[in-house]
């Protein structure tokens, strides 16, 4: 956490660190206000689906929803069910364009 906070200082008000439940944090963000999001949280299918569905509306048209650990069958299943199509990126990441 210290490393993240130290690095974030260089971005001023462009970064907001919210140490809380992902879905609760999503409720505090305006819809279609983000260029992208990156999800790397719980790998249980139900939890991954919950995060994707909570954050998907926050991404602007033309933006991207990305995440990690597509090599987990539970994560892959959640991404497929929630988003349909996606691309596999390096380092077991996935990407869906809004």
N, C-alpha and C positions, 0 to 999 in steps of 0.2 A: 504494500500500500504506500509506503514512504517513497519508493521509486516512482510510482505513478504520480503521486502528488508533486514530487519534485519536477518531473518532466512536464506536467500540466501547467506549472507556473509560467512557462515560456509562451503559453498560448492565451494568456489573459482571460477575457470574458468569453472566449470561443469554447472553453471547456467548462463543463459543470460535472463535478464528481458527486454522485448520489449513492451513498452507501446504504442500500435498502433492497428490499425484494424487487425483482425486475418488473413484475406486473404492476406493483404499486408505483414504481418510478414512471412507468409508461403513462399512467393516469395523469401525471404532472406535466407531460409534454404535449404540445399542441399537435393535432393531426396535420399531416403534410408539411411539417416544419423542418425535417431533417433530410440531408442529402443521402445519407446512408446510416445503417446500423450494423453492428457486428455482435452476434449472439454466441456466447461461449459459457453456457451455464450447465444446469443439470442435464444429464444424458438420458433420463427416463423419457419414454415417448410422450407420455401425458404432459410432463413438465416442459419438454422442448416445444411441444405444440402450443402450450399455454403462452410461452414467451414469444413465439413467432406471431401468434394471433394478436397478442397485446401490442407488439411493436410495429407490425405491418402497416397500420393506418398512419403511423407517424412519418413515414417516408414519402417524400415528394414524388410526383409523377416523373419518371425518368431516373429516379434514384435507385438504390440497391439495398437489398437485405442480404447480409452475409452471415456466415456462421462457421463454426469449427466442428470437427469430429464427424464428418459425413460418413466416415468408415464405421461408425457405430450403427448397427442395424436399427436401433430405436430412434436415433437422430434422423437417419435417412427416411424412415417411415414417416416421422412427423413432418419433415420438409416436404415430402411427396404429398401427403394428405393436406397440408396447410397451403402449399404454394403451387403444387403441380409440377411445373417445369423449373429446372435449376441447372447451373453449370458446376462442374467440379473444378476447383482451383487447386493450386499447389498446397502442400502441407495439410491435406484432409479438410480443406475449407470448401464451402459451397457458396453460390451466389445466385440470387434471383433478382431480376430487374423489374422494378415497379412500373 
